[in-house]
Amino acid sequence: MRTPIMLVIKFHRSRLALFALALTMLGIGNVCAAGDVSAGRQKALMCQTCHGLDGQAKIPEAPNLAGQSATYLIKALNDYRSGARKNDMMSLVAPTLKEKDVEDLAAYYAAIEVTVSPPPR
C-alpha cells in the first residue's frame, strides 16, 4: 500500500525527470557539455572566417553557431567528420578535428548567450 508521502515523492520525482528531460532537449542542461569553453574559444579561431568568433555567421552560406545546443553541435561536427553530412568547407576542416576539439568547440559556441527581441514596428 502506498502512503500519501510515497505518492508525493513519486510525483515530485517524475516532475523532476520531466524537467531534466526538457532542459536536455532544449540544450540548456548541457551548455558546456564535456568540453572546455576556454579551449573551445582558442579552437574557434580557425572557424571565425565563416562562423565568427562570436558565433554569428560572417558569410551567408554559414550558419550561426552561437547559443546552439552542445548536443546538436557535437552531432553535426561528428557527421561532417564521418562524411554523413556534406559541405565543401566542412569536409576539409572537420576531419582534422579530434574528439576533444569537437567537445571544446561545442562547449564554446553553446556557452555564447543569445538574446532575441521583437522586430521593429
C-alpha positions as CSV (number, residue, x, y, z in Angstrom):
1,M,0.0,0.0,0.0
2,R,1.3,3.4,-0.9
3,T,1.2,6.1,1.7
4,P,0.5,9.7,0.8
5,I,4.1,10.7,1.3
6,M,5.2,8.0,-1.1
7,L,2.8,9.3,-3.7
8,V,4.1,12.9,-3.2
9,I,7.7,11.7,-3.6
10,K,6.9,9.8,-6.7
11,F,5.0,12.8,-8.1
12,H,7.9,15.1,-7.5
13,R,10.5,12.6,-8.9
14,S,8.5,12.3,-12.1
15,R,8.2,16.1,-12.4
16,L,12.0,16.4,-11.8
17,A,12.6,13.8,-14.5
18,L,10.4,15.7,-17.0
19,F,12.1,19.0,-16.1
20,A,15.6,17.4,-16.7
21,L,14.4,16.0,-20.0
22,A,13.0,19.3,-21.1
23,L,16.3,21.0,-20.2
24,T,18.3,18.4,-22.2
25,M,16.0,18.7,-25.2
26,L,16.4,22.5,-25.2
27,G,20.1,22.2,-24.9
28,I,20.1,24.1,-21.6
29,G,21.1,21.1,-19.4
30,N,24.5,20.7,-21.1
31,V,25.5,24.2,-22.0
32,C,29.2,23.4,-21.5
33,A,28.9,19.7,-22.4
34,A,32.1,17.8,-21.7
35,G,34.2,20.3,-23.4
36,D,36.3,23.2,-22.2
37,V,34.9,26.6,-23.1
38,S,38.3,28.4,-23.0
39,A,39.9,25.7,-25.1
40,G,37.0,25.9,-27.5
41,R,37.4,29.7,-27.9
42,Q,41.0,29.1,-28.9
43,K,40.0,26.4,-31.4
44,A,37.2,28.6,-32.7
45,L,39.8,31.0,-34.2
46,M,40.0,28.6,-37.2
47,C,36.2,28.9,-37.5
48,Q,35.9,32.6,-37.3
49,T,36.1,33.4,-41.0
50,C,32.8,31.7,-41.7
51,H,31.1,31.4,-38.3
52,G,32.6,34.3,-36.4
53,L,34.4,34.1,-33.1
54,D,31.1,35.3,-31.6
55,G,29.2,32.5,-33.4
56,Q,27.4,34.9,-35.7
57,A,28.0,33.9,-39.3
58,K,30.1,36.2,-41.4
59,I,29.1,34.8,-44.7
60,P,25.6,34.0,-45.9
61,E,26.3,30.3,-46.5
62,A,27.4,29.6,-42.9
63,P,25.0,29.0,-40.0
64,N,25.1,31.0,-36.8
65,L,26.5,28.7,-34.0
66,A,26.1,31.0,-31.0
67,G,23.8,29.5,-28.4
68,Q,23.2,26.3,-30.3
69,S,22.8,23.1,-28.2
70,A,26.2,21.5,-27.5
71,T,24.5,18.1,-28.3
72,Y,23.5,19.4,-31.7
73,L,26.9,20.9,-32.4
74,I,28.7,17.7,-31.4
75,K,26.4,15.6,-33.7
76,A,26.8,18.0,-36.6
77,L,30.6,18.1,-36.3
78,N,30.8,14.3,-36.0
79,D,28.5,13.9,-39.0
80,Y,30.9,16.2,-41.0
81,R,33.9,14.2,-39.7
82,S,32.4,10.9,-40.8
83,G,31.1,12.2,-44.1
84,A,27.4,11.6,-43.2
85,R,26.8,15.3,-43.6
86,K,28.3,17.1,-46.6
87,N,29.7,20.6,-47.1
88,D,32.6,21.7,-49.2
89,M,34.4,23.7,-46.5
90,M,33.4,21.5,-43.5
91,S,34.7,18.4,-45.4
92,L,38.1,20.0,-45.3
93,V,38.0,21.2,-41.7
94,A,36.0,18.6,-39.8
95,P,38.2,15.5,-40.5
96,T,41.2,17.3,-38.8
97,L,39.2,17.7,-35.5
98,K,39.8,15.3,-32.7
99,E,37.0,14.3,-30.4
100,K,38.2,16.7,-27.7
101,D,38.3,19.5,-30.3
102,V,34.6,18.8,-31.1
103,E,33.6,18.8,-27.5
104,D,35.5,22.1,-26.8
105,L,34.1,23.8,-29.8
106,A,30.6,22.7,-29.0
107,A,31.0,23.9,-25.4
108,Y,32.3,27.3,-26.5
109,Y,29.6,28.0,-29.1
110,A,26.8,26.7,-26.8
111,A,28.0,28.9,-24.0
112,I,27.6,32.1,-26.0
113,E,24.5,33.8,-24.8
114,V,22.0,34.8,-27.5
115,T,19.2,37.4,-26.9
116,V,16.2,37.8,-29.1
117,S,14.0,40.9,-29.4
118,P,10.8,41.6,-31.4
119,P,11.3,43.0,-34.8
120,P,10.9,46.8,-35.2
121,R,7.4,48.0,-36.0
